[in-house]
């Protein structure tokens, strides 16, 4: 999908943005007259929109809109935000399951002690089943241990939720928070891959996290990379339609 298509989609969802700068020559490049009345170019997609401009004033005070590379980056970052919220939901459900299991641990223990010997006697090799091993280990865990696991999972879910919120809002602190929070857990993911074995889920999560960190660092120029925030703002400003037209006037 080309950048112009992304911009048209964004305008279809959020509406066009028009602005009349005080500079008459620049305003002439952005406006026109048709049989339907005056038209102004949208600052995002560049299409002519019938009707008066949404705002007027100095060109430097025109609203900054996401277009071009910045718009594509915004869509990728928000996709990452949705992925983080999905993780938060799954981790939150796991925390709820641990808390529920903690309360029902005694009744599950009684059922296992009653029924598991009968299953073993039937000849089924339940001792070789991983699920049975994990259940037996969980049943022997202290309620305080399960409560600690619940708290850790809840904190992790909250971390993922805040990370997703910061990315969705596309604020600078959210991007830094996402990079730091994700990087902290990368060594643990490597440890899981080495100690517990390689699975599609573990490899997929690891690849997504590494790609997210690298993408945010490079595209958002975090921690001073590629000129830092000033270079990022200049790049974004250089894509604004008013600045493009103003530069064309000086040629």
Phi, psi and omega per residue, in radians:
X1 nan 2.209 -3.090
X2 -1.306 2.868 -3.126
X3 -1.075 -0.688 -3.132
X4 -1.090 -0.628 3.112
X5 -1.169 -0.736 3.082
X6 -1.009 -0.755 -3.110
X7 -1.150 -0.687 3.106
X8 -1.143 -0.684 3.095
X9 -1.110 -0.768 3.136
X10 -1.075 -0.707 3.127
X11 -1.204 -0.602 3.107
X12 -1.125 -0.579 -3.112
X13 -1.477 -0.788 -3.006
X14 -1.815 -0.213 -3.119
X15 1.649 2.797 3.134
X16 -1.344 2.806 3.111
X17 -2.245 1.989 3.125
X18 -2.066 2.688 -3.061
X19 -2.709 2.389 3.117
X20 -1.860 1.879 3.118
X21 -1.296 2.691 3.127
X22 -1.149 -0.506 3.127
X23 -1.143 1.982 -3.058
X24 -1.074 -0.735 -3.116
X25 -1.126 -0.720 3.125
X26 -1.204 -0.678 3.112
X27 -1.084 -0.647 3.135
X28 -1.109 -0.575 3.139
X29 -1.271 -0.331 -3.077
X30 -1.821 -0.063 -3.025
X31 -2.289 3.031 3.110
X32 -2.989 3.102 3.133
X33 -2.243 2.335 3.121
X34 -2.260 3.125 3.095
X35 -1.117 -0.343 3.124
X36 -1.582 -0.094 -3.114
X37 2.091 -2.896 -3.118
X38 -1.251 2.601 3.106
X39 -2.283 2.602 3.115
X40 -2.330 2.524 3.141
X41 -1.325 2.393 3.069
X42 -1.229 2.332 -3.124
X43 -1.205 -0.305 -3.126
X44 -1.628 -0.996 -3.037
X45 -1.732 -0.246 3.114
X46 1.465 -0.039 -3.130
X47 -1.313 2.628 3.086
X48 -1.383 2.303 -3.094
X49 -2.054 2.258 -3.138
X50 -1.243 2.367 3.085
X51 2.079 2.973 3.130
X52 -1.195 2.779 -3.141
X53 -1.192 2.694 3.134
X54 -1.288 -0.364 -3.134
X55 -2.705 2.818 3.101
X56 -2.421 2.723 3.090
X57 2.561 -2.967 3.118
X58 -1.061 2.547 -3.120
X59 -1.039 -0.624 -3.120
X60 -1.195 -0.274 3.139
X61 -1.778 0.173 3.100
X62 -1.145 2.570 -3.137
X63 -1.114 2.419 3.062
X64 -1.416 2.209 3.135
X65 -2.065 2.638 3.097
X66 -1.411 2.149 3.113
X67 -2.652 2.817 3.124
X68 1.093 -2.356 -3.111
X69 -1.063 -0.686 -3.130
X70 -1.086 -0.635 3.128
X71 -1.204 -0.747 3.111
X72 -1.096 -0.734 3.105
X73 -1.074 -0.712 -3.126
X74 -1.075 -0.700 -3.139
X75 -1.188 -0.668 3.100
X76 -1.159 -0.767 -3.130
X77 -1.107 -0.692 3.130
X78 -1.244 -0.513 3.013
X79 -1.129 -0.684 3.057
X80 -1.108 -0.655 3.122
X81 -1.087 -0.758 3.118
X82 -1.105 -0.719 3.114
X83 -1.088 -0.667 3.104
X84 -1.173 -0.683 3.106
X85 -1.156 -0.626 3.093
X86 -1.119 -0.726 3.079
X87 -1.090 -0.752 3.134
X88 -1.031 -0.691 3.120
X89 -1.116 -0.803 -3.135
X90 -1.111 -0.751 -3.137
X91 -1.176 -0.671 3.083
X92 -1.088 -0.698 3.083
X93 -1.127 -0.651 3.099
X94 -1.135 -0.710 3.097
X95 -1.091 -0.750 3.106
X96 -1.082 -0.708 3.133
X97 -1.122 -0.715 3.115
X98 -1.107 -0.756 -3.140
X99 -1.120 -0.712 3.111
X100 -1.147 -0.741 3.125
X101 -1.107 -0.649 3.133
X102 -1.046 -0.702 -3.128
X103 -1.298 -0.498 -3.088
X104 -1.812 0.216 -3.044
X105 -1.020 -0.710 -3.099
X106 -1.128 -0.777 -3.124
X107 -1.192 -0.643 3.099
X108 -1.162 -0.680 3.115
X109 -1.049 -0.780 -3.131
X110 -1.112 -0.709 3.142
X111 -1.154 -0.703 3.132
X112 -1.150 -0.781 3.140
X113 -1.095 -0.509 -3.132
X114 -1.436 -0.742 -2.966
X115 -1.703 -0.541 -3.050
X116 -1.086 -0.736 3.090
X117 -1.037 -0.600 3.127
X118 -1.168 -0.670 3.114
X119 -1.171 -0.721 3.108
X120 -1.074 -0.692 -3.116
X121 -1.156 -0.381 -3.126
X122 -1.321 -0.166 3.123
X123 1.740 -0.119 3.117
X124 -1.284 2.263 -3.064
X125 -1.425 1.188 -3.128
X126 -1.188 -0.387 -3.134
X127 -1.152 -0.308 -3.141
X128 -1.599 -0.043 -3.087
X129 -1.506 2.215 -3.126
X130 -1.077 -0.694 -3.116
X131 -1.052 -0.696 3.132
X132 -1.144 -0.729 3.106
X133 -1.056 -0.800 -3.127
X134 -1.129 -0.673 3.114
X135 -1.139 -0.754 3.138
X136 -1.120 -0.685 3.113
X137 -1.134 -0.717 -3.139
X138 -1.149 -0.633 -3.121
X139 -1.185 -0.472 -3.139
X140 -1.525 -0.141 -3.139
X141 -1.249 2.552 3.113
X142 -1.270 2.604 3.074
X143 -0.977 -0.597 3.126
X144 -1.163 -0.602 3.098
X145 -1.165 -0.756 3.105
X146 -1.127 -0.621 3.099
X147 -1.137 -0.663 3.097
X148 -1.148 -0.746 3.103
X149 -1.066 -0.712 3.108
X150 -1.041 -0.799 -3.122
X151 -1.127 -0.704 3.135
X152 -1.149 -0.744 3.122
X153 -1.132 -0.699 3.138
X154 -1.125 -0.726 3.109
X155 -1.131 -0.676 3.119
X156 -1.136 -0.733 3.108
X157 -1.095 -0.712 3.112
X158 -1.119 -0.703 3.110
X159 -1.049 -0.799 3.135
X160 -1.135 -0.657 3.126
X161 -1.119 -0.807 3.129
X162 -1.122 -0.679 3.109
X163 -1.058 -0.810 3.111
X164 -1.111 -0.665 3.136
X165 -1.104 -0.805 3.137
X166 -1.091 -0.671 3.121
X167 -1.215 -0.708 -3.122
X168 -1.133 -0.671 3.133
X169 -1.285 -0.277 3.129
X170 0.988 0.777 3.079
X171 -1.760 2.717 -3.038
X172 -1.093 -0.726 -3.123
X173 -1.123 -0.567 3.129
X174 -1.152 -0.651 3.125
X175 -1.195 -0.752 3.081
X176 -1.119 -0.761 -3.133
X177 -1.051 -0.751 -3.126
X178 -1.109 -0.751 -3.127
X179 -1.130 -0.813 -3.103
X180 -1.179 -0.827 -3.098
X181 -1.101 -0.706 -3.141
X182 -1.227 -0.708 -3.116
X183 -1.127 -0.607 -3.119
X184 -1.044 -0.618 -3.061
X185 -1.599 -0.095 3.137
X186 -1.067 -0.762 3.090
X187 -1.042 -0.614 3.104
X188 -1.175 -0.636 3.111
X189 -1.190 -0.660 3.071
X190 -1.110 -0.729 3.117
X191 -1.067 -0.727 3.108
X192 -1.090 -0.722 3.132
X193 -1.112 -0.668 -3.100
X194 -1.351 -0.778 -3.012
X195 -1.509 -0.614 -3.053
X196 -1.811 -0.108 3.095
X197 1.772 2.778 -3.108
X198 -1.558 2.192 3.045
X199 -2.275 2.852 -3.131
X200 -1.073 -0.710 -3.116
X201 -1.123 -0.820 -3.110
X202 -1.149 -0.776 -3.138
X203 -1.136 -0.738 3.140
X204 -1.068 -0.793 3.133
X205 -1.107 -0.710 -3.125
X206 -1.142 -0.780 -3.128
X207 -1.108 -0.756 3.133
X208 -1.073 -0.769 -3.114
X209 -1.157 -0.759 3.118
X210 -1.109 -0.776 3.138
X211 -1.095 -0.681 3.136
X212 -1.116 -0.764 -3.133
X213 -1.108 -0.847 -3.118
X214 -1.101 -0.762 -3.108
X215 -1.092 -0.805 -3.127
X216 -1.134 -0.727 -3.141
X217 -1.065 -0.797 -3.045
X218 -1.379 -0.872 -3.039
X219 -1.229 -0.637 -3.122
X220 -1.642 -0.019 3.088
X221 0.955 0.852 -3.107
X222 -1.352 2.743 3.103
X223 0.962 0.591 3.072
X224 1.407 0.066 -3.138
X225 -1.169 2.466 3.077
X226 0.913 0.691 3.093
X227 1.656 -0.113 3.051
X228 1.257 -2.760 -3.046
X229 -1.106 -0.664 -3.107
X230 -1.074 -0.771 3.127
X231 -1.145 -0.632 3.122
X232 -1.122 -0.785 -3.139
X233 -1.148 -0.681 3.108
X234 -1.131 -0.693 3.106
X235 -1.098 -0.761 3.135
X236 -1.159 -0.719 3.137
X237 -1.131 -0.636 -3.119
X238 -1.146 -0.295 3.131
X239 -1.595 -0.129 -3.102
X240 -1.184 2.393 -3.074
X241 -1.034 -0.695 3.136
X242 -1.076 -0.713 -3.139
X243 -1.248 -0.627 3.090
X244 -1.105 -0.792 3.140
X245 -1.179 -0.654 3.125
X246 -1.137 -0.669 3.102
X247 -1.162 -0.635 3.131
X248 -1.160 -0.548 3.138
X249 -1.186 -0.517 -3.077
X250 -1.487 -0.115 -3.124
X251 -1.355 nan nan
